[in-house]
Amino acid sequence: MGRKFFVGGNWKCNGTIEEVKKIVTILNEAEVPSEDVVEVVISPPFVFLPIVKSLLRSDFLIAAQNCWVQNGGAFTGEVSADMLVNLGIPWVILGHSERRLILNESNEFVGDKVAYALSKGLKVIACVGETIEQRESGSTMSVVAAQTNAIADKHHTGLMLLLLTNRSGPLEPERLQPLLRLRN
């Protein structure tokens, strides 16, 4: 069998209950190949996770858009990996560019979050990538290598997905070498 495809949809900070119900109805009616061919993961805002979980067809999975780096504590507005596990949410997105840029989440902090989420049994979509300024200055590979190494340095295995993109052209094999450490 060939490689399984992954299709993910991040709803970001959008939607109302009525809109969510309409979107889920459309998704439930969609024709997609079998689970052996494609894994579909939907990522609504946290407040909609339970309703989406209750209405979404069983062959589509759900991801949270973030989780905190530890269990519990005085972290107003944060959600722990344990809470996601308790809700039956199998996936989480970590290291999204918006959180890195707007909330100043460092590479090391993202690496800690990834390690913690994996230790709790979540599947992780670890986001890596450069800003437009970094791309235009030619530092894409060093930026992505630093982000990837911060995740790899936590000495964990089981990273389910790491998407690397290069919008500026093909990646030469020698430039990929720093990134290949994650292929465990």
C-alpha positions in Angstrom: 0.0 0.0 0.0 1.2 3.5 -0.8 1.5 6.5 1.5 -1.6 7.6 3.3 -2.8 11.1 2.5 -3.6 13.6 5.3 -6.2 16.3 4.8 -6.6 18.9 7.6 -8.9 21.9 8.0 -8.1 24.5 10.6 -11.1 26.7 11.3 -9.0 29.2 13.3 -11.0 31.6 15.5 -14.2 31.5 13.4 -17.8 30.3 13.5 -21.0 30.2 15.4 -22.9 27.2 16.6 -25.2 27.5 13.5 -22.3 27.8 11.1 -20.5 24.9 12.7 -23.6 22.7 12.3 -23.8 23.6 8.6 -20.1 22.9 8.0 -20.3 19.5 9.8 -23.4 18.6 7.7 -21.5 19.4 4.5 -18.5 17.4 5.7 -20.6 14.5 6.7 -22.0 14.3 3.2 -18.6 14.6 1.5 -17.4 11.7 -0.6 -13.8 10.8 0.4 -11.7 7.7 -0.2 -11.5 5.2 2.6 -9.6 5.7 5.9 -6.9 3.4 4.4 -6.2 6.1 1.8 -6.8 9.4 3.5 -7.0 10.6 7.1 -9.2 13.7 7.5 -8.7 15.9 10.6 -10.9 18.9 11.4 -9.7 21.6 13.8 -12.5 23.8 15.1 -12.1 26.4 17.9 -11.9 24.8 21.3 -15.4 25.8 22.3 -16.9 23.8 19.4 -14.9 20.6 20.0 -17.7 18.8 21.8 -20.4 19.7 19.4 -18.3 18.8 16.4 -17.2 15.5 18.0 -20.9 14.7 18.6 -22.0 15.5 15.1 -19.0 14.6 12.8 -18.9 11.3 11.0 -16.7 8.7 12.7 -14.1 8.4 9.9 -13.1 12.0 10.3 -11.0 13.0 13.3 -10.7 16.2 15.4 -7.7 18.3 16.4 -7.5 21.0 19.0 -5.8 24.1 17.8 -3.3 24.3 20.7 -2.6 22.9 24.2 -0.6 24.1 27.2 2.8 22.7 28.1 1.7 21.1 31.4 -1.3 19.7 33.2 -3.4 22.2 35.2 -2.4 25.3 37.1 -3.1 29.0 37.1 -3.0 29.4 33.3 -6.2 31.3 32.5 -7.5 30.5 29.0 -5.2 27.6 28.4 -6.2 24.0 27.7 -4.1 21.0 28.9 -3.4 17.9 26.9 -5.1 15.9 29.6 -8.3 17.9 29.0 -8.1 17.1 25.3 -7.6 13.4 26.1 -10.6 13.6 28.5 -12.7 15.0 25.7 -11.6 12.2 23.3 -9.8 14.6 21.0 -6.9 12.6 19.4 -5.0 15.4 17.6 -3.5 18.8 18.4 -1.9 21.5 16.3 1.2 23.0 17.9 3.7 25.7 16.9 1.3 27.5 14.5 2.9 30.5 12.9 0.3 32.8 14.4 1.1 31.7 17.9 4.8 31.9 17.2 4.5 35.4 15.8 1.7 37.1 17.8 2.2 35.2 21.2 6.0 34.9 20.9 6.1 31.1 21.4 9.7 30.2 21.1 11.1 27.1 19.3 12.0 25.6 22.7 8.5 26.3 24.1 6.9 24.6 21.1 9.3 21.7 21.5 8.2 21.3 25.2 4.6 21.4 24.2 5.1 18.8 21.5 6.9 16.5 24.0 4.2 17.0 26.6 1.3 16.4 24.2 2.9 13.2 22.8 3.6 12.0 26.4 -0.2 12.2 27.0 -1.0 10.2 23.9 -2.0 12.9 21.5 -1.1 12.9 17.9 0.7 16.2 17.0 0.6 18.4 13.9 3.8 20.3 14.5 3.9 23.4 12.4 7.2 24.8 11.1 7.9 27.5 8.6 9.4 30.9 7.9 8.0 34.4 7.7 7.9 36.2 4.4 10.9 38.3 5.6 12.9 35.2 6.5 12.1 33.6 3.1 13.1 36.7 1.2 16.4 37.0 3.1 17.2 33.4 2.2 17.1 32.0 5.8 14.3 29.5 5.3 16.4 26.4 5.9 18.1 27.8 9.1 14.8 28.9 10.5 13.0 25.6 9.8 16.1 23.6 11.0 16.0 25.5 14.3 12.3 24.9 14.7 12.7 21.2 13.8 15.7 20.7 16.1 13.9 22.2 19.0 11.3 19.5 18.6 13.8 16.7 18.0 16.0 17.8 21.0 13.3 16.7 23.4 14.4 13.1 22.7 10.9 11.8 22.1 9.6 9.5 19.4 6.1 9.3 18.0 5.7 12.6 16.2 2.8 11.7 13.9 3.2 14.5 11.4 5.6 17.2 10.5 4.8 19.2 7.4 7.6 21.0 5.7 7.0 23.4 2.8 9.3 25.4 0.7 7.5 28.1 -1.2 10.7 29.4 -2.8 11.6 26.4 -4.9 13.0 22.8 -4.6 14.9 21.7 -1.6 18.3 20.3 -2.3 19.1 17.1 -0.4 22.1 18.6 1.4 19.9 21.4 2.7 17.5 18.9 4.1 20.2 17.0 6.2 19.6 19.0 9.4 15.9 18.2 9.2 16.2 14.4 8.7 16.9 13.7 12.4 13.1 13.4 13.0 12.6 10.4 10.7 12.5 7.9 13.6 
